[in-house]
Amino acid sequence: MRRLFLSLTLAGLALAAMTGGAAAASPSPQGAVFTLSNSPAGNRVLVWERAPNGALLAVGAVSTGGTGTGAGLGSQGALALSGNHRWLYAVNPGSDEVSVFRVYGTHLQLMEVAPSGGDMPISITAHGELVYVLNAGGDGNIQGFQRSATGILQDIDGSNLPLSQPAPGPAQIEFAPNGRHLVVTEKATNRIDYYRVHADGSASGPHWRASAGQTPFGFEFSRNGTLVVSEAAGGAVDGSSASSYHFRPNGNLRLLDGPVATTETAACWTAITRDGRFAYVTNNGSASISGYSIGTNGDLTLLNSDGVTATTGAGPIDITFDFSSRHMYVLNAGSDTVTIFDVAADGSLTADGWVPTPDGAAGLVAI
């Protein structure tokens, strides 16, 4: 059953404006950062105003119209932006729904809540007016939608497709930059699925290839199409890595480099700078970030020989940049915080404060 929402539903302040270091300042707003509360009592998008120096100030929380699970989702991409940051999409894993918001800076207008086409949606992606969601419950599947100009989602015929096998422990779904492929990582099978996207928005597949490293998890594409995937190695101590790939002209996924070790534990979430020069993975078991430079051929080189580009709060999960890639934000599940980092021209990171989050928060995007 679909539910349409045409009124602004911005709740009062949901978070204390508690910050550390330079994060306490709030000059004129330059953007926003969003995460999901993932609460089973009612899922909400938590909103921070982002200042020019990267500082965050909590401004409110908006109901998604669905429910969360209250626990970690084991996924990347619980939130997604599209349309030059004019649309925000959120998963509701507790109620098997997805939500669509119109974005007005730090203000969100909830337009619709629609069934996800499966059980327990954990990751969502968008390209233009196309939206695809990854459902992890049951056997697991993907489902595609066409978004209207008013934010309504219409199911796409031929878009509800299986994963490589039943219940493979999926982690993320994302469009390739040109919109012609979808990629899904599977933790339990050590596979990377890919689907061809057709002109009508439907998809075909899955096709799959073996992951270069064990337990492929979070990933991101650079704007030139280089795909960097984190590899958690089943949580083996200091056993994590990352690998890079690219789609061939024939549509097959080709390994470029990897696995390249982080020397850290449980690398799970991935982000790439806008210029495509650097990739970063958060190491959930080591409370650290490993940075890589990305060569012209997709080669990955650690920025730091010990694999520690920066330390984080306990249990870092989701990671994102602002539009300029001068500021990085990391959601820490173990300490219930978002850490703010300044990003230097050489890719080095400097911590610059933090803000609190509720327990169980998931997903992180910035504008």
Solvent accessible surface area in square Angstrom, and as a share of the most:
residue,aa,sasa,rsa
1,M,192,0.86
2,R,84,0.31
3,R,85,0.31
4,L,101,0.50
5,F,55,0.23
6,L,127,0.63
7,S,68,0.44
8,L,95,0.47
9,T,51,0.30
10,L,60,0.30
11,A,47,0.37
12,G,58,0.56
13,L,129,0.64
14,A,35,0.27
15,L,23,0.11
16,A,69,0.53
17,A,67,0.52
18,M,98,0.44
19,T,30,0.17
20,G,17,0.17
21,G,69,0.67
22,A,47,0.36
23,A,0,0.00
24,A,69,0.53
25,A,48,0.37
26,S,52,0.34
27,P,64,0.40
28,S,72,0.47
29,P,78,0.49
30,Q,102,0.45
31,G,12,0.12
32,A,0,0.00
33,V,0,0.00
34,F,0,0.00
35,T,0,0.00
36,L,1,0.00
37,S,4,0.02
38,N,0,0.00
39,S,33,0.21
40,P,83,0.52
41,A,103,0.80
42,G,27,0.26
43,N,0,0.00
44,R,79,0.29
45,V,0,0.00
46,L,0,0.00
47,V,0,0.00
48,W,1,0.00
49,E,30,0.13
50,R,20,0.07
51,A,2,0.02
52,P,62,0.39
53,N,57,0.29
54,G,0,0.00
55,A,3,0.02
56,L,2,0.01
57,L,57,0.28
58,A,7,0.06
59,V,40,0.23
60,G,2,0.02
61,A,0,0.00
62,V,0,0.00
63,S,50,0.32
64,T,0,0.00
65,G,18,0.17
66,G,7,0.07
67,T,41,0.24
68,G,3,0.03
69,T,50,0.29
70,G,33,0.32
71,A,56,0.44
72,G,66,0.63
73,L,19,0.10
74,G,28,0.27
75,S,7,0.05
76,Q,19,0.08
77,G,16,0.15
78,A,2,0.02
79,L,6,0.03
80,A,13,0.10
81,L,34,0.17
82,S,11,0.07
83,G,22,0.21
84,N,136,0.70
85,H,59,0.26
86,R,120,0.44
87,W,15,0.05
88,L,0,0.00
89,Y,1,0.00
90,A,0,0.00
91,V,0,0.00
92,N,0,0.00
93,P,6,0.04
94,G,41,0.40
95,S,39,0.25
96,D,49,0.25
97,E,17,0.08
98,V,0,0.00
99,S,0,0.00
100,V,0,0.00
101,F,0,0.00
102,R,60,0.22
103,V,9,0.05
104,Y,115,0.44
105,G,41,0.39
106,T,24,0.14
107,H,87,0.39
108,L,0,0.00
109,Q,37,0.16
110,L,2,0.01
111,M,18,0.08
112,E,0,0.00
113,V,0,0.00
114,A,0,0.00
115,P,52,0.32
116,S,1,0.00
117,G,34,0.33
118,G,24,0.23
119,D,74,0.38
120,M,65,0.29
121,P,0,0.00
122,I,2,0.01
123,S,0,0.00
124,I,4,0.02
125,T,9,0.05
126,A,19,0.15
127,H,68,0.30
128,G,44,0.43
129,E,88,0.40
130,L,28,0.14
131,V,0,0.00
132,Y,0,0.00
133,V,0,0.00
134,L,0,0.00
135,N,0,0.00
136,A,26,0.20
137,G,16,0.15
138,G,57,0.55
139,D,93,0.48
140,G,8,0.08
141,N,20,0.10
142,I,0,0.00
143,Q,11,0.05
144,G,0,0.00
145,F,1,0.00
146,Q,67,0.30
147,R,16,0.06
148,S,46,0.29
149,A,92,0.71
150,T,83,0.48
151,G,0,0.00
152,I,51,0.26
153,L,2,0.01
154,Q,118,0.53
155,D,68,0.35
156,I,17,0.09
157,D,132,0.68
158,G,53,0.51
159,S,0,0.00
160,N,79,0.40
161,L,30,0.15
162,P,78,0.49
163,L,7,0.03
164,S,25,0.16
165,Q,80,0.36
166,P,88,0.56
167,A,64,0.50
168,P,0,0.00
169,G,27,0.26
170,P,6,0.04
171,A,0,0.00
172,Q,6,0.02
173,I,2,0.01
174,E,36,0.16
175,F,10,0.04
176,A,4,0.03
177,P,56,0.35
178,N,83,0.43
179,G,9,0.08
180,R,160,0.58
181,H,18,0.08
182,L,0,0.00
183,V,0,0.00
184,V,0,0.00
185,T,0,0.00
186,E,0,0.00
187,K,50,0.21
188,A,76,0.59
189,T,28,0.16
190,N,42,0.22
191,R,52,0.19
192,I,0,0.00
193,D,0,0.00
194,Y,14,0.05
195,Y,0,0.00
196,R,71,0.26
197,V,19,0.11
198,H,84,0.38
199,A,119,0.92
200,D,102,0.53
201,G,1,0.01
202,S,13,0.09
203,A,8,0.06
204,S,41,0.26
205,G,28,0.27
206,P,34,0.21
207,H,68,0.30
208,W,113,0.40
209,R,64,0.23
210,A,60,0.46
211,S,11,0.07
212,A,28,0.22
213,G,5,0.05
214,Q,103,0.46
215,T,21,0.12
216,P,0,0.00
217,F,13,0.06
218,G,0,0.00
219,F,0,0.00
220,E,51,0.23
221,F,17,0.07
222,S,6,0.04
223,R,161,0.59
224,N,112,0.57
225,G,12,0.12
226,T,8,0.04
227,L,0,0.00
228,V,0,0.00
229,V,0,0.00
230,S,0,0.00
231,E,0,0.00
232,A,6,0.05
233,A,24,0.19
234,G,67,0.65
235,G,36,0.35
236,A,54,0.42
237,V,125,0.72
238,D,82,0.42
239,G,34,0.33
240,S,0,0.00
241,S,11,0.07
242,A,0,0.00
243,S,0,0.00
244,S,0,0.00
245,Y,0,0.00
246,H,65,0.29
247,F,27,0.11
248,R,112,0.41
249,P,150,0.94
250,N,96,0.49
251,G,5,0.05
252,N,62,0.32
253,L,9,0.05
254,R,97,0.35
255,L,63,0.31
256,L,40,0.20
257,D,37,0.19
258,G,24,0.23
259,P,74,0.47
260,V,33,0.19
261,A,54,0.42
262,T,0,0.00
263,T,54,0.31
264,E,20,0.09
265,T,18,0.10
266,A,14,0.11
267,A,0,0.00
268,C,10,0.06
269,W,14,0.05
270,T,1,0.01
271,A,3,0.02
272,I,12,0.06
273,T,8,0.04
274,R,96,0.35
275,D,91,0.47
276,G,18,0.17
277,R,120,0.44
278,F,14,0.06
279,A,0,0.00
280,Y,0,0.00
281,V,0,0.00
282,T,0,0.00
283,N,0,0.00
284,N,50,0.25
285,G,52,0.50
286,S,38,0.24
287,A,30,0.23
288,S,2,0.01
289,I,0,0.00
290,S,0,0.00
291,G,0,0.00
292,Y,0,0.00
293,S,37,0.24
294,I,24,0.12
295,G,34,0.33
296,T,143,0.83
297,N,112,0.58
298,G,2,0.02
299,D,69,0.36
300,L,9,0.05
301,T,83,0.48
302,L,40,0.20
303,L,52,0.26
304,N,53,0.27
305,S,114,0.74
306,D,86,0.45
307,G,0,0.00
308,V,44,0.26
309,T,18,0.10
310,A,13,0.10
311,T,94,0.55
312,T,22,0.13
313,G,20,0.19
314,A,52,0.40
315,G,16,0.15
316,P,0,0.00
317,I,17,0.09
318,D,7,0.03
319,I,11,0.06
320,T,20,0.12
321,F,20,0.08
322,D,6,0.03
323,F,110,0.46
324,S,50,0.32
325,S,13,0.09
326,R,157,0.57
327,H,17,0.08
328,M,0,0.00
329,Y,0,0.00
330,V,0,0.00
331,L,1,0.01
332,N,0,0.00
333,A,47,0.36
334,G,54,0.52
335,S,46,0.30
336,D,42,0.22
337,T,19,0.11
338,V,0,0.00
339,T,15,0.09
340,I,1,0.00
341,F,1,0.01
342,D,47,0.24
343,V,22,0.13
344,A,49,0.38
345,A,88,0.68
346,D,95,0.49
347,G,0,0.00
348,S,51,0.33
349,L,20,0.10
350,T,88,0.51
351,A,61,0.47
352,D,28,0.15
353,G,12,0.11
354,W,87,0.31
355,V,3,0.02
356,P,26,0.16
357,T,12,0.07
358,P,40,0.25
359,D,108,0.56
360,G,15,0.15
361,A,8,0.06
362,A,6,0.05
363,G,1,0.01
364,L,12,0.06
365,V,19,0.11
366,A,8,0.06
367,I,22,0.11
